[in-house]
């Protein structure tokens, strides 16, 4: 990758369960092409749709055995990290 012409985008996505076929319920984009860029809407409906859009999956959350009350509030459990390399636009 030539840093003068291309930048990395990293997308953190949380889904309702451990499948990429499940709906996206949270997201956070880190964009090397535009650090101020925000995504007010989900980047896709499901995690698998991101793969179809050219995002590469680089990490998923480990599955954790639950014990006790499964209705306890806490962090979003099913996190996926995607990346893609995009052309840098001239400003």
GUKE-70076 format. One record per atom (N, C-alpha, C, O): residue number from 1; residue in one letter; atom name; z, x, y. Coordinates in Angstrom, 3 decimals. Layout:
REM residues N
NUM | a | CA | Z | X | Y
...
***
This chain:
REM residues 91
1 | x | N | 0.000 | 0.848 | -1.179
1 | x | CA | 0.000 | 0.000 | 0.000
1 | x | C | 0.000 | 0.888 | 1.234
1 | x | O | 0.796 | 1.821 | 1.340
2 | x | N | -0.883 | 0.597 | 2.149
2 | x | CA | -0.952 | 1.306 | 3.415
2 | x | C | -0.084 | 0.546 | 4.433
2 | x | O | -0.409 | -0.586 | 4.790
3 | x | N | 1.024 | 1.161 | 4.905
3 | x | CA | 1.918 | 0.448 | 5.831
3 | x | C | 1.287 | 0.144 | 7.194
3 | x | O | 1.824 | -0.659 | 7.957
4 | x | N | 0.161 | 0.776 | 7.501
4 | x | CA | -0.520 | 0.469 | 8.755
4 | x | C | -1.334 | -0.821 | 8.662
4 | x | O | -1.616 | -1.456 | 9.679
5 | x | N | -1.708 | -1.203 | 7.449
5 | x | CA | -2.564 | -2.373 | 7.287
5 | x | C | -1.929 | -3.511 | 6.480
5 | x | O | -2.411 | -4.643 | 6.521
6 | x | N | -0.846 | -3.216 | 5.744
6 | x | CA | -0.246 | -4.231 | 4.875
6 | x | C | 1.272 | -4.217 | 4.985
6 | x | O | 1.878 | -3.196 | 5.310
7 | x | N | 1.867 | -5.356 | 4.711
7 | x | CA | 3.318 | -5.497 | 4.724
7 | x | C | 3.758 | -6.337 | 3.535
7 | x | O | 2.977 | -7.098 | 2.963
8 | x | N | 5.018 | -6.182 | 3.180
8 | x | CA | 5.613 | -6.936 | 2.087
8 | x | C | 6.295 | -8.191 | 2.624
8 | x | O | 6.915 | -8.168 | 3.687
9 | x | N | 6.174 | -9.272 | 1.881
9 | x | CA | 6.948 | -10.484 | 2.122
9 | x | C | 7.838 | -10.685 | 0.901
9 | x | O | 7.373 | -10.576 | -0.234
10 | x | N | 9.109 | -10.976 | 1.130
10 | x | CA | 10.056 | -11.248 | 0.047
10 | x | C | 10.593 | -12.653 | 0.262
10 | x | O | 11.030 | -13.006 | 1.358
11 | x | N | 10.555 | -13.447 | -0.797
11 | x | CA | 10.964 | -14.845 | -0.726
11 | x | C | 12.063 | -15.110 | -1.748
11 | x | O | 11.856 | -14.944 | -2.950
12 | x | N | 13.224 | -15.520 | -1.268
12 | x | CA | 14.330 | -15.930 | -2.131
12 | x | C | 14.240 | -17.447 | -2.272
12 | x | O | 14.110 | -18.163 | -1.280
13 | x | N | 14.310 | -17.928 | -3.503
13 | x | CA | 14.184 | -19.356 | -3.779
13 | x | C | 15.310 | -19.772 | -4.722
13 | x | O | 15.651 | -19.042 | -5.653
14 | x | N | 15.883 | -20.950 | -4.476
14 | x | CA | 16.885 | -21.529 | -5.366
14 | x | C | 16.342 | -22.844 | -5.890
14 | x | O | 15.800 | -23.652 | -5.135
15 | x | N | 16.494 | -23.054 | -7.210
15 | x | CA | 16.005 | -24.264 | -7.852
15 | x | C | 17.169 | -25.056 | -8.438
15 | x | O | 18.297 | -24.566 | -8.494
16 | x | N | 16.890 | -26.276 | -8.872
16 | x | CA | 17.942 | -27.149 | -9.387
16 | x | C | 18.447 | -26.741 | -10.761
16 | x | O | 19.566 | -27.085 | -11.140
17 | x | N | 17.621 | -26.004 | -11.517
17 | x | CA | 18.079 | -25.507 | -12.817
17 | x | C | 17.349 | -24.209 | -13.144
17 | x | O | 16.674 | -23.644 | -12.284
18 | x | N | 17.478 | -23.738 | -14.366
18 | x | CA | 16.996 | -22.409 | -14.733
18 | x | C | 15.506 | -22.337 | -15.045
18 | x | O | 15.046 | -21.331 | -15.585
19 | x | N | 14.753 | -23.358 | -14.727
19 | x | CA | 13.324 | -23.390 | -15.012
19 | x | C | 12.518 | -23.262 | -13.718
19 | x | O | 12.872 | -23.846 | -12.694
20 | x | N | 11.439 | -22.495 | -13.778
20 | x | CA | 10.537 | -22.413 | -12.627
20 | x | C | 9.798 | -23.726 | -12.386
20 | x | O | 9.155 | -23.903 | -11.351
21 | x | N | 9.893 | -24.643 | -13.343
21 | x | CA | 9.279 | -25.961 | -13.191
21 | x | C | 10.162 | -26.920 | -12.400
21 | x | O | 9.723 | -28.012 | -12.039
22 | x | N | 11.399 | -26.521 | -12.129
22 | x | CA | 12.328 | -27.399 | -11.411
22 | x | C | 12.100 | -27.313 | -9.896
22 | x | O | 11.537 | -26.333 | -9.408
23 | x | N | 12.533 | -28.331 | -9.161
23 | x | CA | 12.314 | -28.376 | -7.711
23 | x | C | 13.065 | -27.269 | -6.959
23 | x | O | 14.164 | -26.866 | -7.341
24 | x | N | 12.441 | -26.799 | -5.891
24 | x | CA | 13.064 | -25.833 | -4.988
24 | x | C | 14.018 | -26.582 | -4.068
24 | x | O | 13.640 | -27.581 | -3.455
25 | x | N | 15.269 | -26.095 | -3.970
25 | x | CA | 16.270 | -26.748 | -3.118
25 | x | C | 16.753 | -25.841 | -1.983
25 | x | O | 17.450 | -26.301 | -1.078
26 | x | N | 16.392 | -24.574 | -2.026
26 | x | CA | 16.757 | -23.638 | -0.967
26 | x | C | 15.779 | -22.478 | -0.948
26 | x | O | 15.197 | -22.141 | -1.978
27 | x | N | 15.590 | -21.856 | 0.227
27 | x | CA | 14.641 | -20.755 | 0.347
27 | x | C | 14.984 | -19.922 | 1.566
27 | x | O | 15.621 | -20.395 | 2.508
28 | x | N | 14.541 | -18.658 | 1.527
28 | x | CA | 14.735 | -17.748 | 2.646
28 | x | C | 13.623 | -16.709 | 2.584
28 | x | O | 13.486 | -16.014 | 1.577
29 | x | N | 12.834 | -16.592 | 3.638
29 | x | CA | 11.707 | -15.671 | 3.686
29 | x | C | 12.055 | -14.458 | 4.538
29 | x | O | 12.593 | -14.593 | 5.637
30 | x | N | 11.747 | -13.282 | 4.024
30 | x | CA | 11.842 | -12.032 | 4.783
30 | x | C | 10.417 | -11.511 | 4.882
30 | x | O | 9.815 | -11.133 | 3.877
31 | x | N | 9.879 | -11.493 | 6.094
31 | x | CA | 8.457 | -11.229 | 6.304
31 | x | C | 8.260 | -9.945 | 7.086
31 | x | O | 8.605 | -9.872 | 8.265
32 | x | N | 7.711 | -8.940 | 6.437
32 | x | CA | 7.431 | -7.675 | 7.105
32 | x | C | 6.303 | -7.768 | 8.105
32 | x | O | 6.135 | -6.865 | 8.925
33 | x | N | 5.523 | -8.834 | 8.060
33 | x | CA | 4.442 | -8.998 | 9.017
33 | x | C | 4.909 | -9.697 | 10.285
33 | x | O | 4.300 | -9.547 | 11.344
34 | x | N | 5.995 | -10.463 | 10.174
34 | x | CA | 6.514 | -11.208 | 11.317
34 | x | C | 8.012 | -11.457 | 11.102
34 | x | O | 8.386 | -12.482 | 10.533
35 | x | N | 8.871 | -10.537 | 11.547
35 | x | CA | 10.311 | -10.658 | 11.300
35 | x | C | 10.943 | -11.933 | 11.833
35 | x | O | 12.003 | -12.329 | 11.350
36 | x | N | 10.334 | -12.586 | 12.804
36 | x | CA | 10.893 | -13.810 | 13.379
36 | x | C | 10.388 | -15.073 | 12.691
36 | x | O | 10.772 | -16.182 | 13.065
37 | x | N | 9.539 | -14.911 | 11.698
37 | x | CA | 8.957 | -16.070 | 11.012
37 | x | C | 10.032 | -16.847 | 10.252
37 | x | O | 10.918 | -16.264 | 9.627
38 | x | N | 9.932 | -18.160 | 10.321
38 | x | CA | 10.876 | -19.037 | 9.635
38 | x | C | 10.077 | -20.077 | 8.863
38 | x | O | 8.965 | -20.434 | 9.254
39 | x | N | 10.644 | -20.556 | 7.774
39 | x | CA | 10.013 | -21.619 | 6.984
39 | x | C | 10.880 | -22.870 | 7.064
39 | x | O | 11.845 | -22.989 | 6.309
40 | x | N | 10.564 | -23.804 | 7.957
40 | x | CA | 11.375 | -25.010 | 8.069
40 | x | C | 11.221 | -25.934 | 6.859
40 | x | O | 12.105 | -26.745 | 6.583
41 | x | N | 10.121 | -25.816 | 6.146
41 | x | CA | 9.861 | -26.621 | 4.947
41 | x | C | 9.817 | -25.695 | 3.736
41 | x | O | 9.547 | -24.503 | 3.885
42 | x | N | 10.078 | -26.223 | 2.538
42 | x | CA | 9.990 | -25.385 | 1.341
42 | x | C | 8.593 | -24.776 | 1.212
42 | x | O | 7.607 | -25.423 | 1.564
43 | x | N | 8.495 | -23.548 | 0.716
43 | x | CA | 7.194 | -22.894 | 0.594
43 | x | C | 6.329 | -23.506 | -0.507
43 | x | O | 5.119 | -23.283 | -0.535
44 | x | N | 6.931 | -24.267 | -1.406
44 | x | CA | 6.228 | -24.941 | -2.497
44 | x | C | 7.173 | -25.993 | -3.071
44 | x | O | 8.351 | -26.034 | -2.716
45 | x | N | 6.663 | -26.830 | -3.943
45 | x | CA | 7.506 | -27.846 | -4.564
45 | x | C | 8.359 | -27.257 | -5.682
45 | x | O | 9.534 | -27.598 | -5.822
46 | x | N | 7.755 | -26.361 | -6.484
46 | x | CA | 8.447 | -25.759 | -7.625
46 | x | C | 8.196 | -24.255 | -7.637
46 | x | O | 7.246 | -23.765 | -7.026
47 | x | N | 9.048 | -23.546 | -8.330
47 | x | CA | 8.882 | -22.103 | -8.431
47 | x | C | 7.562 | -21.695 | -9.051
47 | x | O | 6.952 | -20.714 | -8.626
48 | x | N | 7.116 | -22.435 | -10.049
48 | x | CA | 5.856 | -22.104 | -10.713
48 | x | C | 4.671 | -22.228 | -9.753
48 | x | O | 3.663 | -21.543 | -9.928
49 | x | N | 4.780 | -23.087 | -8.749
49 | x | CA | 3.714 | -23.224 | -7.752
49 | x | C | 3.556 | -21.956 | -6.924
49 | x | O | 2.456 | -21.640 | -6.471
50 | x | N | 4.650 | -21.231 | -6.726
50 | x | CA | 4.569 | -19.964 | -5.992
50 | x | C | 3.736 | -18.946 | -6.757
50 | x | O | 2.970 | -18.189 | -6.160
51 | x | N | 3.885 | -18.927 | -8.081
51 | x | CA | 3.069 | -18.023 | -8.901
51 | x | C | 1.588 | -18.349 | -8.736
51 | x | O | 0.757 | -17.445 | -8.644
52 | x | N | 1.258 | -19.632 | -8.700
52 | x | CA | -0.127 | -20.057 | -8.517
52 | x | C | -0.653 | -19.677 | -7.130
52 | x | O | -1.858 | -19.503 | -6.944
53 | x | N | 0.260 | -19.550 | -6.156
53 | x | CA | -0.134 | -19.186 | -4.784
53 | x | C | -0.212 | -17.672 | -4.575
53 | x | O | -0.475 | -17.217 | -3.462
54 | x | N | 0.015 | -16.888 | -5.636
54 | x | CA | -0.121 | -15.445 | -5.517
54 | x | C | 1.175 | -14.682 | -5.347
54 | x | O | 1.144 | -13.456 | -5.238
55 | x | N | 2.319 | -15.359 | -5.320
55 | x | CA | 3.602 | -14.667 | -5.258
55 | x | C | 3.890 | -14.060 | -6.623
55 | x | O | 3.557 | -14.651 | -7.650
56 | x | N | 4.512 | -12.879 | -6.637
56 | x | CA | 4.900 | -12.223 | -7.886
56 | x | C | 6.401 | -12.352 | -8.051
56 | x | O | 7.166 | -12.051 | -7.134
57 | x | N | 6.819 | -12.803 | -9.229
57 | x | CA | 8.242 | -12.931 | -9.530
57 | x | C | 8.794 | -11.545 | -9.843
57 | x | O | 8.291 | -10.859 | -10.732
58 | x | N | 9.838 | -11.132 | -9.103
58 | x | CA | 10.411 | -9.818 | -9.372
58 | x | C | 11.837 | -9.885 | -9.896
58 | x | O | 12.348 | -8.887 | -10.403
59 | x | N | 12.492 | -11.041 | -9.786
59 | x | CA | 13.852 | -11.157 | -10.327
59 | x | C | 14.249 | -12.623 | -10.434
59 | x | O | 13.874 | -13.454 | -9.606
60 | x | N | 15.018 | -12.912 | -11.477
60 | x | CA | 15.633 | -14.234 | -11.599
60 | x | C | 17.109 | -14.046 | -11.893
60 | x | O | 17.525 | -12.984 | -12.356
61 | x | N | 17.894 | -15.065 | -11.629
61 | x | CA | 19.333 | -14.992 | -11.849
61 | x | C | 19.650 | -15.019 | -13.332
61 | x | O | 18.957 | -15.681 | -14.104
62 | x | N | 20.691 | -14.304 | -13.738
62 | x | CA | 21.125 | -14.409 | -15.135
62 | x | C | 21.745 | -15.788 | -15.371
62 | x | O | 22.360 | -16.366 | -14.475
63 | x | N | 21.576 | -16.298 | -16.572
63 | x | CA | 22.191 | -17.578 | -16.915
63 | x | C | 23.657 | -17.337 | -17.222
63 | x | O | 24.011 | -16.394 | -17.929
64 | x | N | 24.501 | -18.199 | -16.684
64 | x | CA | 25.951 | -18.055 | -16.838
64 | x | C | 26.471 | -19.224 | -17.659
64 | x | O | 26.114 | -20.374 | -17.402
65 | x | N | 27.311 | -18.937 | -18.644
65 | x | CA | 27.950 | -20.014 | -19.400
65 | x | C | 29.003 | -20.665 | -18.520
65 | x | O | 29.866 | -19.985 | -17.965
66 | x | N | 28.931 | -21.980 | -18.394
66 | x | CA | 29.899 | -22.717 | -17.579
66 | x | C | 31.063 | -23.170 | -18.445
66 | x | O | 30.888 | -23.600 | -19.585
67 | x | N | 32.230 | -23.063 | -17.885
67 | x | CA | 33.411 | -23.602 | -18.546
67 | x | C | 34.142 | -24.484 | -17.549
67 | x | O | 34.114 | -24.219 | -16.347
68 | x | N | 34.786 | -25.512 | -18.030
68 | x | CA | 35.541 | -26.374 | -17.129
68 | x | C | 34.672 | -27.373 | -16.408
68 | x | O | 33.661 | -27.836 | -16.935
69 | x | N | 35.079 | -27.702 | -15.193
69 | x | CA | 34.423 | -28.724 | -14.390
69 | x | C | 33.074 | -28.230 | -13.867
69 | x | O | 33.018 | -27.253 | -13.121
70 | x | N | 32.005 | -28.892 | -14.250
70 | x | CA | 30.676 | -28.490 | -13.796
70 | x | C | 30.340 | -29.058 | -12.413
70 | x | O | 29.248 | -28.813 | -11.899
71 | x | N | 31.250 | -29.805 | -11.813
71 | x | CA | 31.001 | -30.414 | -10.508
71 | x | C | 31.733 | -29.686 | -9.375
71 | x | O | 31.926 | -30.253 | -8.299
72 | x | N | 32.135 | -28.450 | -9.608
72 | x | CA | 32.812 | -27.665 | -8.586
72 | x | C | 31.770 | -27.142 | -7.595
72 | x | O | 30.717 | -26.650 | -8.001
73 | x | N | 32.059 | -27.247 | -6.313
73 | x | CA | 31.143 | -26.751 | -5.288
73 | x | C | 31.117 | -25.226 | -5.306
73 | x | O | 32.104 | -24.585 | -5.669
74 | x | N | 29.992 | -24.656 | -4.916
74 | x | CA | 29.878 | -23.205 | -4.863
74 | x | C | 28.481 | -22.797 | -4.434
74 | x | O | 27.754 | -23.581 | -3.825
75 | x | N | 28.116 | -21.582 | -4.750
75 | x | CA | 26.803 | -21.059 | -4.364
75 | x | C | 25.716 | -21.693 | -5.215
75 | x | O | 25.985 | -22.208 | -6.301
76 | x | N | 24.496 | -21.653 | -4.718
76 | x | CA | 23.362 | -22.121 | -5.513
76 | x | C | 23.129 | -21.107 | -6.628
76 | x | O | 22.980 | -19.913 | -6.372
77 | x | N | 23.099 | -21.582 | -7.838
77 | x | CA | 23.151 | -20.697 | -8.995
77 | x | C | 21.801 | -20.129 | -9.430
77 | x | O | 21.737 | -18.980 | -9.868
78 | x | N | 20.744 | -20.889 | -9.324
78 | x | CA | 19.462 | -20.479 | -9.898
78 | x | C | 18.571 | -19.862 | -8.819
78 | x | O | 17.794 | -20.555 | -8.162
79 | x | N | 18.700 | -18.556 | -8.655
79 | x | CA | 17.985 | -17.823 | -7.614
79 | x | C | 16.813 | -17.064 | -8.224
79 | x | O | 16.926 | -16.467 | -9.295
80 | x | N | 15.699 | -17.099 | -7.526
80 | x | CA | 14.488 | -16.390 | -7.914
80 | x | C | 14.047 | -15.559 | -6.719
80 | x | O | 14.167 | -16.002 | -5.577
81 | x | N | 13.540 | -14.365 | -6.972
81 | x | CA | 13.048 | -13.518 | -5.890
81 | x | C | 11.574 | -13.231 | -6.152
81 | x | O | 11.193 | -12.729 | -7.209
82 | x | N | 10.765 | -13.565 | -5.160
82 | x | CA | 9.322 | -13.364 | -5.239
82 | x | C | 8.895 | -12.378 | -4.154
82 | x | O | 9.593 | -12.197 | -3.156
83 | x | N | 7.749 | -11.748 | -4.360
83 | x | CA | 7.176 | -10.898 | -3.322
83 | x | C | 5.668 | -11.019 | -3.339
83 | x | O | 5.058 | -11.399 | -4.339
84 | x | N | 5.090 | -10.685 | -2.205
84 | x | CA | 3.643 | -10.516 | -2.123
84 | x | C | 3.356 | -9.525 | -1.010
84 | x | O | 4.139 | -9.368 | -0.073
85 | x | N | 2.234 | -8.873 | -1.130
85 | x | CA | 1.769 | -7.934 | -0.117
85 | x | C | 0.657 | -8.635 | 0.658
85 | x | O | -0.297 | -9.140 | 0.067
86 | x | N | 0.785 | -8.661 | 1.971
86 | x | CA | -0.201 | -9.349 | 2.802
86 | x | C | -0.723 | -8.393 | 3.864
86 | x | O | -0.071 | -7.417 | 4.234
87 | x | N | -1.909 | -8.706 | 4.333
87 | x | CA | -2.528 | -7.910 | 5.375
87 | x | C | -1.779 | -8.076 | 6.682
87 | x | O | -1.392 | -9.181 | 7.061
88 | x | N | -1.585 | -6.981 | 7.350
88 | x | CA | -0.907 | -7.010 | 8.648
88 | x | C | -1.921 | -7.430 | 9.710
88 | x | O | -3.024 | -6.887 | 9.779
89 | x | N | -1.538 | -8.394 | 10.530
89 | x | CA | -2.428 | -8.841 | 11.595
89 | x | C | -2.164 | -8.042 | 12.858
89 | x | O | -1.027 | -7.659 | 13.133
90 | x | N | -3.197 | -7.795 | 13.610
90 | x | CA | -3.081 | -7.057 | 14.857
90 | x | C | -2.646 | -8.015 | 15.951
90 | x | O | -3.210 | -9.098 | 16.106
91 | x | N | -1.642 | -7.607 | 16.705
91 | x | CA | -1.151 | -8.462 | 17.811
91 | x | C | -1.570 | -7.919 | 19.129
91 | x | O | -1.252 | -8.501 | 20.166
***
